[in-house]
Amino acid sequence: MTSPHHLPGAPGRDAAAGAPGSVPGPSAPAPTSPEPDRSGVVLRPAGPADVPEILAMVRELAEYERSAHEVAATEELIAALLFSGNTPAGAPAAFCHVVEVDPGAAQGTGQPQHLAAFALWFLNTSTWTGRHGIYLEDLYVRPQYRGAGLGRSLMSELARVCLTQGYARLEWSVLDWNQPAINFYDSLGAQPMEEWTVHRMTGAALQALADDPPRSQPPGE
């Protein structure tokens, strides 16, 4: 594992995300073992006790992205996402790595903080390669820990998971205005997918499509 001191972190949700979880499912990799660096910082799979701080960092990230009002997640939902599962196989649908630090290192926060950063990811699929890939949903480094290499360490861990598990890709989305994140990803050798546009359905549009009755008329009639 790359030492967290070797590389710069990246602020913002779309400034990174991802990590193998601590509860393996049928399609999930086994978690890696915690590895401390010389200063006592540990990059490890998240556990159930980390859920409150993971949610707190999700909210911090949403605030950075000017979207705090959109966060509807609760501790119960995050715990279910990472450690139970409502998937057809009954396995967790997402996985998370965290960077743990000495709580005494968090100064001026008003409360003890054990986690400095997290990366939350899930598996996607490429029919062209016939293999899974990792989609990095969130990568976040708390402001007081940026510049210490934690972001790159998390990304390096995800790259190792890809290679170990035989996954073809590591990918994510980034906000157009988040130039620090874009610069960070450029420094890793990532390439923007400029010909692709993300489409999304939520709320009323999603409900309307779900309510659309099946078509019984044969094609062409």
BELFENKA-V904117 format. One line per field, one symbol per residue. psi: psi as a letter, one per 30 degrees, with the letter a starting at -180 (. if undefined). Layout:
psi->???
This chain:
psi->kkkffflklklkegglllkklfjkaegklkklkkjkafgfkkklklleffeeeeeeeeeeeeeeghgeffjfkleeeeeeeffckglefglkfllkkljklkfffjkgfflkkfkfllkkllkakjfefglllkkjekkkkkefglgggeeeeeeeeeeeeeeefglfljlllkkefieeeeeeeeffgkkkiffkkkkkklbeeeeeeefklkjfkkkf.
